[in-house]
Amino acid sequence: MNRGSSGTTRRVTAARIHRRPKYRLFHQIVTLLHELLPARLPIDVCLGAGDARRYGDCTLEPSRFRIRVSSRLPEEFAIQVLIHEWAHALSWPRGQSRCSYRWQPIAIRGPIDHDAAWGRAYAKVYCKVLFEILPQLQKAKCAVQRGKRKGRCK
């Protein structure tokens, strides 16, 4: 999924990790989330210009989840949006599609998007990124730096 620079949308895959240096950490986190916290269906993650009013979204397609994150965001914020949307994919109710409650007023549908199940999934993803993925990436970065020069990695 590639488009020109005007409406760029890029699917994050292992082959593209090092092609967007601005989002290198983001791509590494996506790769590790696929391994460490898979959802019940495959998850496609796309970076793109998207809607100016949204930072990201998670939708259910027939056989997979699609997470879209705005490429207009700084990488640190894009990672926070990724964590938020990954939690939606993990906590998505079986048999429920986004279309079934997208157009209903909040008074009818209630806070279905951010219920207790979503909160637990968000905590799980956040802790996985903060306490496992980021330290793992930091160790790998230090190992590369030690190979290039002698001394300690901070």
C-alpha positions as a Python dict, from the first residue, in 0.01 Angstrom:
ca = {
    (1, 'M'): (0, 0, 0),
    (2, 'N'): (201, 294, -131),
    (3, 'R'): (77, 626, -260),
    (4, 'G'): (252, 943, -365),
    (5, 'S'): (366, 1216, -130),
    (6, 'S'): (31, 1400, -135),
    (7, 'G'): (-172, 1122, 29),
    (8, 'T'): (97, 900, 172),
    (9, 'T'): (-11, 580, 337),
    (10, 'R'): (250, 319, 415),
    (11, 'R'): (192, -26, 560),
    (12, 'V'): (446, -115, 825),
    (13, 'T'): (620, -439, 738),
    (14, 'A'): (955, -588, 832),
    (15, 'A'): (1092, -493, 490),
    (16, 'R'): (1022, -123, 552),
    (17, 'I'): (1155, -84, 905),
    (18, 'H'): (1474, 100, 811),
    (19, 'R'): (1332, 297, 518),
    (20, 'R'): (1170, 564, 735),
    (21, 'P'): (1439, 679, 977),
    (22, 'K'): (1203, 938, 1127),
    (23, 'Y'): (988, 652, 1263),
    (24, 'R'): (1251, 386, 1322),
    (25, 'L'): (1159, 323, 1688),
    (26, 'F'): (789, 316, 1594),
    (27, 'H'): (855, 44, 1335),
    (28, 'Q'): (1063, -160, 1579),
    (29, 'I'): (786, -143, 1841),
    (30, 'V'): (528, -256, 1584),
    (31, 'T'): (742, -556, 1491),
    (32, 'L'): (784, -660, 1855),
    (33, 'L'): (416, -605, 1937),
    (34, 'H'): (326, -846, 1656),
    (35, 'E'): (547, -1107, 1824),
    (36, 'L'): (469, -1040, 2191),
    (37, 'L'): (102, -927, 2192),
    (38, 'P'): (-83, -1068, 1893),
    (39, 'A'): (-457, -1011, 1864),
    (40, 'R'): (-709, -1277, 1764),
    (41, 'L'): (-677, -1156, 1402),
    (42, 'P'): (-370, -1020, 1219),
    (43, 'I'): (-305, -647, 1260),
    (44, 'D'): (-196, -418, 976),
    (45, 'V'): (-40, -91, 1086),
    (46, 'C'): (-38, 199, 840),
    (47, 'L'): (131, 537, 868),
    (48, 'G'): (-34, 807, 661),
    (49, 'A'): (-152, 1164, 643),
    (50, 'G'): (-508, 1059, 724),
    (51, 'D'): (-780, 1285, 859),
    (52, 'A'): (-643, 1603, 1016),
    (53, 'R'): (-889, 1565, 1308),
    (54, 'R'): (-769, 1216, 1403),
    (55, 'Y'): (-440, 1093, 1539),
    (56, 'G'): (-526, 734, 1457),
    (57, 'D'): (-795, 470, 1446),
    (58, 'C'): (-852, 97, 1461),
    (59, 'T'): (-1101, -74, 1232),
    (60, 'L'): (-1208, -433, 1187),
    (61, 'E'): (-1201, -567, 834),
    (62, 'P'): (-1331, -913, 739),
    (63, 'S'): (-1011, -1097, 829),
    (64, 'R'): (-788, -847, 1008),
    (65, 'F'): (-759, -531, 1213),
    (66, 'R'): (-624, -215, 1054),
    (67, 'I'): (-454, 46, 1269),
    (68, 'R'): (-389, 382, 1107),
    (69, 'V'): (-160, 637, 1272),
    (70, 'S'): (-106, 988, 1141),
    (71, 'S'): (242, 1047, 1002),
    (72, 'R'): (201, 1415, 1091),
    (73, 'L'): (272, 1332, 1455),
    (74, 'P'): (616, 1329, 1617),
    (75, 'E'): (741, 972, 1665),
    (76, 'E'): (694, 975, 2045),
    (77, 'F'): (329, 1074, 2011),
    (78, 'A'): (274, 827, 1723),
    (79, 'I'): (394, 551, 1959),
    (80, 'Q'): (137, 659, 2221),
    (81, 'V'): (-137, 650, 1957),
    (82, 'L'): (-15, 305, 1845),
    (83, 'I'): (-43, 174, 2204),
    (84, 'H'): (-396, 319, 2232),
    (85, 'E'): (-510, 165, 1902),
    (86, 'W'): (-340, -172, 1969),
    (87, 'A'): (-547, -190, 2288),
    (88, 'H'): (-861, -150, 2076),
    (89, 'A'): (-755, -446, 1861),
    (90, 'L'): (-690, -662, 2169),
    (91, 'S'): (-1019, -575, 2338),
    (92, 'W'): (-1246, -574, 2032),
    (93, 'P'): (-1569, -761, 2119),
    (94, 'R'): (-1627, -1077, 1916),
    (95, 'G'): (-1902, -1043, 1660),
    (96, 'Q'): (-1895, -664, 1681),
    (97, 'S'): (-1789, -439, 1395),
    (98, 'R'): (-1711, -71, 1426),
    (99, 'C'): (-1992, 7, 1181),
    (100, 'S'): (-2251, -134, 1420),
    (101, 'Y'): (-2199, 151, 1667),
    (102, 'R'): (-2015, 418, 1470),
    (103, 'W'): (-2327, 619, 1382),
    (104, 'Q'): (-2516, 582, 1708),
    (105, 'P'): (-2525, 880, 1946),
    (106, 'I'): (-2310, 844, 2258),
    (107, 'A'): (-2627, 843, 2477),
    (108, 'I'): (-2743, 522, 2305),
    (109, 'R'): (-2417, 332, 2267),
    (110, 'G'): (-2239, 453, 2581),
    (111, 'P'): (-1862, 444, 2628),
    (112, 'I'): (-1822, 118, 2435),
    (113, 'D'): (-1487, 213, 2283),
    (114, 'H'): (-1312, 270, 2617),
    (115, 'D'): (-1470, 27, 2857),
    (116, 'A'): (-1303, -181, 3129),
    (117, 'A'): (-1182, -443, 2879),
    (118, 'W'): (-1013, -171, 2676),
    (119, 'G'): (-855, -28, 2993),
    (120, 'R'): (-707, -367, 3083),
    (121, 'A'): (-578, -413, 2727),
    (122, 'Y'): (-429, -62, 2729),
    (123, 'A'): (-247, -132, 3055),
    (124, 'K'): (-117, -461, 2916),
    (125, 'V'): (15, -300, 2594),
    (126, 'Y'): (159, 1, 2776),
    (127, 'C'): (345, -217, 3029),
    (128, 'K'): (469, -449, 2753),
    (129, 'V'): (614, -153, 2560),
    (130, 'L'): (754, 28, 2864),
    (131, 'F'): (899, -264, 3058),
    (132, 'E'): (988, -521, 2790),
    (133, 'I'): (1010, -375, 2440),
    (134, 'L'): (1192, -48, 2510),
    (135, 'P'): (1453, -210, 2740),
    (136, 'Q'): (1504, -484, 2481),
    (137, 'L'): (1561, -225, 2207),
    (138, 'Q'): (1794, -28, 2436),
    (139, 'K'): (2005, -341, 2501),
    (140, 'A'): (2027, -408, 2128),
    (141, 'K'): (2131, -46, 2066),
    (142, 'C'): (2400, -72, 2335),
    (143, 'A'): (2533, -394, 2184),
    (144, 'V'): (2569, -222, 1847),
    (145, 'Q'): (2739, 78, 2007),
    (146, 'R'): (2981, -146, 2200),
    (147, 'G'): (3077, -312, 1876),
    (148, 'K'): (3163, 25, 1723),
    (149, 'R'): (3356, 169, 2018),
    (150, 'K'): (3485, 62, 2354),
    (151, 'G'): (3324, 190, 2667),
    (152, 'R'): (2991, 195, 2839),
    (153, 'C'): (2651, 250, 2691),
    (154, 'K'): (2438, 497, 2882),
}
